[in-house]
Amino acid sequence: MLKQWRMFHSLRFRLLVVLILVVVAMVGGMAFFNTLATTRMFTRYEEDRRMMRHQRFERFLGQHYAQNENWSGVQLVVERMGQITGERVVLADEKGQIVADSAGELVGRAVDQSWNTPAAQIIYHGAKVGVLYTDFPGWGRVAPPPPPGVEPESMVFLASVNRALLIVAVVAGLGAVLLILGLSRRILAPVEALTAAVRRMEAGDLSQRVNITSRDEIGELARAFNAMADGLARLEELRRNMVTDVAHELRTPLSNIRGYLEAIQDGVVQPEGCIIDSLHEEAMLLSRLVDDLQELSLAEAGQLKLERQPVALADIVDRAVESIRLRAEAKGVTVQVDLPEELLVDVDPQRIGQVLRNLLENALTHTPPGGEIAVTAHTEGQWVEVSVRDTGSGIAARDLPYVFERFYRADKSRSRATGGAGLGLAIAKQLVEAHGGRIEVESEVGRGTQFTFTLPMAET
C-alpha cells in the first residue's frame, strides 16, 4: 500500500499524467475542430455545387418551356436529369400540379405543402411557369422516401474523411503517449539515480557519486551533488582526524610535563630553574593551543567580538614585523615593507595584527637563510589588498586547497620544526572573513608563497 501511494505521488507519475492529459486534450481538440472544419467546408462545397446544378436545371427547363410554350414532353427531360445527377427531380407547374417526376410516380398529383423550399423557379416573360424540387441532402423527403440504409454518396465520402481524421488522431495520440513514456524515463532516470544516491548517503555512505551524462539542468544538479558529496566526505575526514590531531597536539606537551614531574617526584631531576622554565614553556604551549581552538570556534560561529576602528595599516604591519625581526636577522632572512602612506583601514588592530603575525611566522619558518619576506599593500576601490610574500620552499599544488583548514599541515610528520598545530592559517582566514574580506594563497614549490588578503578602507 505504501509503495502504491509513493508511486501515485511520484514525480514520474504526475509528469506522465499531466503530459498525457495535455496530449489527449490537444489531439482531441485538433481532431474535433478538424472534423468540424472539414464538415463545414464540404457542406459549403456541396451547397455551391447544388446551386450551380439547380441554375443549370432552371436554364435548361426554361429553354424547353420557351420552345414549346408548355410542359409537354418535359417528363423525358426530367428523367434524364435524374439519371445524370442521381437525384429525385420533381417539376410542378404554376398551379402546384406535378407535371414531371424523374421516378415517374408523382405525375398528376399536387405538391405536398410539407416539402422544403423549391430548388428553383422557372420564369418565362416575367411570370412563374414552374417550380423545381430535388431530392438532395438537407432538402427533406419527397414521398415516397428513399430506401432505408441508403446514404447519398457525398455523406458517405464525408463520413469516410471524418473516420480517417479520427484514426489519424488516435494513432498520433498513441504515438505521443509512447514517446512521452520513453522521454520521461530518459529524463527522470538521472533524478531517480540522484534520489537513490542521496538516500544511501543519508544512511552514512559518503562514497556515493552519480554519473554525469548531460549538460542540461539535470547535469548541473548531478555536478552539484558530486561536489557536495566531495565536500561532505572531506568534512567527515577532517572530523575524524580532528580528535586525533587535537590528541596529538596535546600529547607532546602533556607528556613532557608529566615526565618532568615524575622525574622530580622520583628525585631523578631537581626542580632547577631550567626545568621550571621548560615546564612553563610546555604549559604556555597548551594554553596557546586551547586559546587558538576557542578563538577559531568563536570566529566560525560568528561570535567573535571585533573592536573595529580607523587605524593606520602601517602601524599594524610595523608591530607585526618587529615581533619577528630579531629572529629573521638571526636566521639571515630579510624583511621588507612597502606600504602607501597614510593608508587607513577600518579593522580591529589586534585581530589583524594576529593575522599578519601568523602569516609572517609561517613565512619565516619556511624561508631558508638568505631568503626574503616582503609585505606590500595597494588599494582597489574601497578595499586594501595586503600581500605577504616569501622566497621559501613553497607549497605543493595538491596541498593548496587545504592550507586554510584546521589542523592541516603539508608536513604529515607534524614536526614542530616545520610549524605549529596547524591552526594559524585557519584562524587568519576566519579573522579576515569576519572583517568582510577574503584571503587567498599562491605558491610554487621551490620559488616561494604569497598570501593575499583584503581589508575595508576607513572613511576619511
C-alpha positions as CSV (number, residue, x, y, z in Angstrom):
1,M,0.0,0.0,0.0
2,L,2.8,2.4,0.9
3,K,4.6,1.6,-2.4
4,Q,1.5,2.3,-4.4
5,W,1.0,5.6,-2.5
6,R,4.5,6.6,-3.3
7,M,4.0,5.7,-6.9
8,F,0.9,7.8,-7.3
9,H,2.6,10.8,-5.6
10,S,5.9,10.4,-7.5
11,L,7.2,13.0,-10.0
12,R,7.2,10.4,-12.8
13,F,3.5,9.6,-12.3
14,R,2.4,13.2,-12.1
15,L,4.5,14.2,-15.1
16,L,3.1,11.3,-17.1
17,V,-0.5,12.2,-16.2
18,V,0.0,15.8,-17.0
19,L,1.7,15.2,-20.3
20,I,-0.9,12.5,-21.3
21,L,-3.7,14.8,-20.5
22,V,-2.1,17.6,-22.5
23,V,-1.6,15.3,-25.5
24,V,-5.2,13.9,-25.2
25,A,-6.6,17.5,-25.0
26,M,-4.5,18.8,-27.9
27,V,-5.1,15.8,-30.2
28,G,-8.8,15.6,-29.3
29,G,-9.3,19.3,-29.8
30,M,-7.4,19.2,-33.1
31,A,-9.5,16.2,-34.3
32,F,-12.7,17.8,-33.2
33,F,-12.0,21.1,-34.9
34,N,-10.6,19.5,-38.0
35,T,-13.7,17.3,-38.3
36,L,-15.9,20.4,-37.8
37,A,-14.0,22.4,-40.3
38,T,-14.0,19.6,-42.9
39,T,-17.7,19.1,-42.5
40,R,-18.4,22.8,-42.8
41,M,-16.2,23.2,-45.9
42,F,-17.6,20.0,-47.5
43,T,-21.1,21.1,-46.9
44,R,-20.4,24.5,-48.3
45,Y,-18.8,22.9,-51.4
46,E,-21.9,20.6,-51.9
47,E,-24.2,23.6,-51.5
48,D,-22.3,25.5,-54.1
49,R,-22.5,22.5,-56.4
50,R,-26.2,22.1,-55.8
51,M,-26.9,25.8,-56.6
52,M,-24.9,25.6,-59.8
53,R,-26.7,22.4,-60.7
54,H,-30.1,24.0,-60.0
55,Q,-29.2,27.0,-62.0
56,R,-28.4,24.8,-65.0
57,F,-31.7,22.9,-64.5
58,E,-33.5,26.2,-64.4
59,R,-31.9,27.4,-67.6
60,F,-32.5,24.1,-69.4
61,L,-36.1,23.8,-68.3
62,G,-36.7,27.5,-69.2
63,Q,-35.4,26.9,-72.7
64,H,-37.7,23.8,-73.0
65,Y,-40.7,25.9,-72.0
66,A,-39.8,28.7,-74.3
67,Q,-39.5,26.3,-77.3
68,N,-42.9,24.6,-76.5
69,E,-44.7,27.3,-74.5
70,N,-45.9,24.5,-72.3
71,W,-44.6,21.5,-70.4
72,S,-45.3,18.9,-73.0
73,G,-42.6,16.3,-73.3
74,V,-40.8,17.5,-70.2
75,Q,-41.1,14.1,-68.5
76,L,-38.3,12.7,-70.6
77,V,-36.1,15.7,-69.9
78,V,-36.7,15.4,-66.1
79,E,-35.9,11.6,-66.2
80,R,-32.6,12.3,-68.0
81,M,-31.8,14.9,-65.3
82,G,-32.4,12.4,-62.6
83,Q,-30.3,9.8,-64.3
84,I,-27.4,12.2,-64.9
85,T,-27.3,13.6,-61.3
86,G,-28.7,10.6,-59.4
87,E,-31.2,12.9,-57.7
88,R,-35.0,12.7,-57.4
89,V,-36.2,15.6,-59.7
90,V,-39.8,16.8,-59.5
91,L,-41.3,19.6,-61.6
92,A,-44.6,21.3,-60.9
93,D,-46.5,23.9,-62.9
94,E,-47.5,27.3,-61.7
95,K,-50.7,25.8,-60.1
96,G,-48.8,23.3,-58.0
97,Q,-49.7,20.4,-60.2
98,I,-46.8,17.9,-60.7
99,V,-46.1,17.7,-64.5
100,A,-42.9,15.5,-64.3
101,D,-41.1,13.2,-61.9
102,S,-37.8,11.5,-62.5
103,A,-39.1,8.5,-60.7
104,G,-42.4,8.6,-62.7
105,E,-44.6,8.2,-59.6
106,L,-46.0,11.6,-58.7
107,V,-47.1,12.9,-62.1
108,G,-50.6,14.4,-61.9
109,R,-50.5,14.9,-58.1
110,A,-50.5,18.1,-56.2
111,V,-47.3,19.4,-54.4
112,D,-47.2,18.4,-50.8
113,Q,-47.1,21.5,-48.6
114,S,-44.6,19.8,-46.2
115,W,-41.9,19.8,-48.8
116,N,-39.0,22.0,-48.4
117,T,-38.3,25.2,-50.2
118,P,-38.2,24.7,-54.0
119,A,-34.8,24.3,-55.6
120,A,-35.6,26.7,-58.4
121,Q,-38.5,28.6,-60.1
122,I,-38.9,28.7,-63.8
123,I,-39.7,32.2,-65.1
124,Y,-41.0,33.0,-68.6
125,H,-41.7,36.6,-69.7
126,G,-41.7,37.6,-66.1
127,A,-44.2,35.1,-65.0
128,K,-43.7,31.9,-62.9
129,V,-44.5,28.9,-65.1
130,G,-42.9,26.1,-63.0
131,V,-41.3,25.0,-59.7
132,L,-38.4,22.6,-59.4
133,Y,-37.9,20.2,-56.4
134,T,-34.9,17.9,-55.9
135,D,-34.2,15.1,-53.5
136,F,-30.8,16.4,-52.1
137,P,-29.2,16.0,-48.7
138,G,-30.7,18.7,-46.4
139,W,-33.8,19.2,-48.6
140,G,-36.0,16.7,-46.9
141,R,-38.0,13.8,-48.1
142,V,-40.2,13.7,-51.2
143,A,-42.8,11.0,-50.8
144,P,-42.1,8.2,-51.2
145,P,-38.9,8.3,-49.1
146,P,-35.6,6.8,-50.4
147,P,-35.0,3.1,-49.4
148,P,-33.7,2.7,-45.8
149,G,-30.0,2.3,-45.3
150,V,-29.0,4.1,-48.5
151,E,-26.9,7.2,-48.0
152,P,-26.1,9.8,-50.6
153,E,-22.5,9.5,-51.9
154,S,-21.5,12.8,-50.5
155,M,-22.4,11.8,-47.0
156,V,-20.6,8.5,-47.4
157,F,-17.4,10.4,-48.5
158,L,-17.7,12.9,-45.6
159,A,-18.1,10.1,-43.1
160,S,-15.0,8.3,-44.5
161,V,-13.0,11.6,-44.2
162,N,-14.1,12.0,-40.6
163,R,-13.2,8.4,-39.8
164,A,-9.8,8.9,-41.4
165,L,-9.2,12.0,-39.3
166,L,-10.3,10.2,-36.1
167,I,-7.9,7.3,-36.9
168,V,-5.1,9.7,-37.5
169,A,-5.8,11.5,-34.2
170,V,-5.9,8.2,-32.3
171,V,-2.6,7.0,-33.9
172,A,-1.0,10.3,-33.3
173,G,-2.2,10.3,-29.6
174,L,-0.8,6.8,-29.0
175,G,2.5,7.7,-30.6
176,A,2.8,10.8,-28.5
177,V,2.0,8.8,-25.3
178,L,4.6,6.2,-26.2
179,L,7.1,9.0,-26.9
180,I,6.3,10.6,-23.6
181,L,6.8,7.4,-21.8
182,G,10.2,6.9,-23.4
183,L,11.3,10.5,-22.8
184,S,10.1,10.6,-19.3
185,R,12.1,7.6,-18.4
186,R,15.2,9.1,-20.0
187,I,14.6,12.5,-18.3
188,L,13.8,11.2,-14.9
189,A,16.3,8.4,-14.8
190,P,19.1,10.8,-13.6
191,V,16.7,12.2,-10.9
192,E,16.0,8.7,-9.7
193,A,19.7,7.9,-9.6
194,L,20.3,11.1,-7.6
195,T,17.5,10.2,-5.2
196,A,18.9,6.7,-4.6
197,A,22.4,8.2,-4.1
198,V,21.0,10.7,-1.6
199,R,19.2,8.0,0.4
200,R,22.4,5.9,0.5
201,M,24.3,9.0,1.6
202,E,21.6,9.6,4.3
203,A,22.4,6.1,5.6
204,G,26.0,7.1,6.0
205,D,27.6,6.1,2.7
206,L,29.5,9.2,1.7
207,S,31.2,7.5,-1.2
208,Q,28.1,7.9,-3.4
209,R,28.6,9.7,-6.7
210,V,26.4,9.9,-9.9
211,N,27.5,9.7,-13.5
212,I,27.1,12.9,-15.4
213,T,25.8,12.2,-18.9
214,S,24.2,15.5,-19.9
215,R,24.9,19.2,-19.9
216,D,21.4,20.4,-19.0
217,E,19.9,21.4,-15.6
218,I,19.9,17.7,-14.5
219,G,23.6,17.5,-15.4
220,E,24.3,20.7,-13.4
221,L,22.3,19.2,-10.5
222,A,24.4,16.0,-10.7
223,R,27.7,18.1,-10.7
224,A,26.4,20.0,-7.7
225,F,25.6,16.7,-5.9
226,N,29.0,15.3,-6.6
227,A,30.7,18.5,-5.4
228,M,28.5,18.4,-2.2
229,A,29.4,14.7,-1.7
230,D,33.1,15.5,-2.1
231,G,32.8,18.3,0.4
232,L,30.9,16.1,2.9
233,A,33.4,13.3,2.5
234,R,36.2,15.8,3.1
235,L,34.5,17.3,6.2
236,E,33.9,13.8,7.5
237,E,37.5,13.0,7.1
238,L,38.5,16.2,8.8
239,R,36.1,15.5,11.6
240,R,37.6,12.0,12.1
241,N,41.1,13.4,12.0
242,M,40.3,16.3,14.3
243,V,40.2,14.3,17.5
244,T,43.4,12.6,16.5
245,D,45.1,15.9,15.7
246,V,44.0,17.5,18.9
247,A,45.2,14.5,20.9
248,H,48.5,14.6,19.1
249,E,49.0,18.3,19.7
250,L,48.1,17.9,23.4
251,R,50.0,14.7,23.9
252,T,53.5,16.1,23.4
253,P,53.4,19.0,26.0
254,L,51.4,16.9,28.4
255,S,54.0,14.0,28.1
256,N,56.8,16.4,28.7
257,I,55.1,18.0,31.7
258,R,54.3,14.5,33.1
259,G,57.8,13.2,32.5
260,Y,59.4,16.2,34.3
261,L,57.0,16.0,37.2
262,E,57.5,12.2,37.6
263,A,61.3,12.7,37.5
264,I,61.1,15.4,40.1
265,Q,58.9,13.1,42.3
266,D,61.4,10.3,42.0
267,G,64.3,12.5,42.8
268,V,65.9,11.9,39.4
269,V,65.7,15.6,38.5
270,Q,66.0,18.5,40.8
271,P,63.5,21.4,40.3
272,E,66.0,23.8,38.9
273,G,65.3,27.0,37.1
274,C,65.8,25.5,33.6
275,I,63.4,22.6,34.4
276,I,60.8,25.1,35.7
277,D,61.3,27.2,32.5
278,S,60.7,24.1,30.4
279,L,57.6,23.2,32.2
280,H,56.3,26.8,31.9
281,E,57.0,26.7,28.1
282,E,55.0,23.5,27.7
283,A,52.2,24.9,29.8
284,M,52.2,28.1,27.6
285,L,52.1,25.9,24.5
286,L,49.0,24.1,25.9
287,S,47.4,27.5,26.8
288,R,48.0,28.9,23.3
289,L,46.6,25.7,21.7
290,V,43.4,25.9,23.8
291,D,43.1,29.7,23.1
292,D,43.5,29.1,19.4
293,L,40.8,26.4,19.4
294,Q,38.4,28.6,21.3
295,E,39.1,31.6,19.1
296,L,38.7,29.6,15.9
297,S,35.4,28.2,17.2
298,L,34.1,31.7,18.1
299,A,35.1,33.0,14.7
300,E,33.4,30.1,12.8
301,A,30.3,30.6,14.9
302,G,30.3,34.4,14.1
303,Q,30.5,35.2,17.8
304,L,34.0,36.8,17.8
305,K,33.8,40.3,19.1
306,L,35.7,42.9,17.0
307,E,36.8,46.3,18.2
308,R,36.9,48.0,14.8
309,Q,38.3,51.5,14.4
310,P,40.1,53.6,11.8
311,V,43.8,52.8,12.1
312,A,46.9,53.2,10.0
313,L,47.8,50.0,8.3
314,A,51.5,50.8,8.6
315,D,51.3,50.8,12.4
316,I,49.8,47.3,12.4
317,V,52.3,46.0,9.9
318,D,55.3,47.6,11.8
319,R,54.3,46.0,15.1
320,A,53.9,42.6,13.4
321,V,57.2,42.8,11.6
322,E,59.0,43.9,14.8
323,S,57.8,40.7,16.5
324,I,59.9,38.6,14.1
325,R,62.7,41.0,13.1
326,L,65.3,39.7,15.6
327,R,64.6,36.1,14.7
328,A,64.7,36.9,11.0
329,E,68.1,38.7,11.4
330,A,69.4,35.8,13.3
331,K,68.4,33.4,10.5
332,G,69.7,35.7,7.8
333,V,66.2,36.5,6.3
334,T,65.5,40.0,5.0
335,V,62.1,41.5,5.8
336,Q,60.9,44.4,3.6
337,V,57.8,46.6,3.9
338,D,56.3,48.6,1.1
339,L,53.1,50.4,2.0
340,P,51.2,53.5,0.8
341,E,51.5,56.5,3.1
342,E,48.6,57.4,5.4
343,L,46.5,54.4,4.5
344,L,43.7,53.9,7.0
345,V,41.7,50.7,7.4
346,D,38.5,50.0,9.4
347,V,39.6,46.9,11.4
348,D,40.3,45.5,14.8
349,P,44.0,46.2,15.0
350,Q,44.7,43.3,17.4
351,R,42.9,40.8,15.2
352,I,44.6,41.9,12.0
353,G,47.9,42.1,13.8
354,Q,47.3,38.5,14.7
355,V,46.7,37.6,11.1
356,L,49.9,39.3,10.0
357,R,51.9,37.6,12.8
358,N,50.5,34.2,11.8
359,L,51.5,34.8,8.1
360,L,54.9,36.2,9.0
361,E,55.6,33.3,11.4
362,N,54.6,30.9,8.7
363,A,56.8,32.7,6.1
364,L,59.8,32.8,8.5
365,T,59.5,29.1,9.3
366,H,59.7,28.1,5.6
367,T,62.2,30.6,4.3
368,P,65.8,29.5,4.3
369,P,68.7,31.7,5.3
370,G,69.4,34.3,2.7
371,G,65.8,34.5,1.7
372,E,63.4,37.4,1.8
373,I,60.0,38.3,3.2
374,A,58.1,41.2,1.7
375,V,54.9,42.9,3.0
376,T,53.2,45.1,0.4
377,A,49.7,46.7,0.0
378,H,47.7,48.7,-2.5
379,T,44.2,49.9,-2.8
380,E,41.4,48.6,-5.0
381,G,38.3,50.7,-4.8
382,Q,37.1,50.7,-1.2
383,W,39.4,47.8,-0.2
384,V,43.1,47.4,0.7
385,E,44.9,44.4,-0.6
386,V,47.7,43.3,1.6
387,S,50.3,40.7,0.5
388,V,52.9,38.7,2.5
389,R,55.4,37.1,0.1
390,D,58.3,34.9,0.9
391,T,61.1,33.1,-1.1
392,G,60.7,29.8,0.9
393,S,60.2,26.2,-0.1
394,G,56.6,26.8,-1.4
395,I,53.5,24.6,-1.1
396,A,52.7,21.7,-3.3
397,A,49.7,22.2,-5.6
398,R,47.9,19.2,-4.0
399,D,48.1,20.9,-0.6
400,L,47.0,24.4,-1.7
401,P,43.2,23.8,-1.4
402,Y,43.5,22.7,2.2
403,V,46.0,25.1,3.8
404,F,43.2,27.1,5.5
405,E,41.7,24.1,7.1
406,R,42.2,23.5,10.8
407,F,45.0,21.1,11.8
408,Y,46.0,20.7,8.2
409,R,49.8,20.6,7.6
410,A,51.7,19.7,4.5
411,D,54.3,18.1,6.7
412,K,52.5,14.9,7.7
413,S,55.1,14.2,10.4
414,R,53.8,17.3,12.2
415,S,57.3,18.2,13.4
416,R,57.5,21.3,15.5
417,A,60.4,22.4,13.4
418,T,58.2,22.8,10.4
419,G,55.2,24.5,12.0
420,G,52.7,24.6,14.9
421,A,49.4,22.9,15.4
422,G,48.0,23.8,12.0
423,L,45.6,26.4,13.3
424,G,47.3,29.7,12.3
425,L,46.1,29.9,8.8
426,A,42.6,28.7,9.7
427,I,42.4,31.5,12.3
428,A,43.8,34.0,9.9
429,K,41.1,33.1,7.3
430,Q,38.3,33.4,9.9
431,L,39.5,36.7,11.2
432,V,39.8,38.2,7.6
433,E,36.3,37.0,6.7
434,A,35.0,38.4,10.0
435,H,36.1,41.8,8.6
436,G,34.2,41.2,5.3
437,G,37.4,40.5,3.4
438,R,38.9,37.4,1.7
439,I,42.3,35.6,1.8
440,E,44.0,33.7,-1.0
441,V,47.3,31.9,-1.5
442,E,49.5,31.4,-4.5
443,S,52.6,29.2,-4.3
444,E,55.2,27.4,-6.4
445,V,57.4,24.7,-5.0
446,G,61.0,26.0,-4.8
447,R,60.1,29.6,-5.5
448,G,58.0,30.8,-2.6
449,T,54.5,31.6,-1.4
450,Q,52.3,34.7,-1.4
451,F,49.3,35.2,0.9
452,T,47.0,38.0,-0.1
453,F,44.0,39.3,2.0
454,T,41.7,42.3,1.7
455,L,40.6,44.8,4.3
456,P,38.0,47.5,4.2
457,M,39.3,51.1,3.9
458,A,38.3,53.6,6.6
459,E,36.1,56.6,5.6
460,T,38.2,59.7,5.6
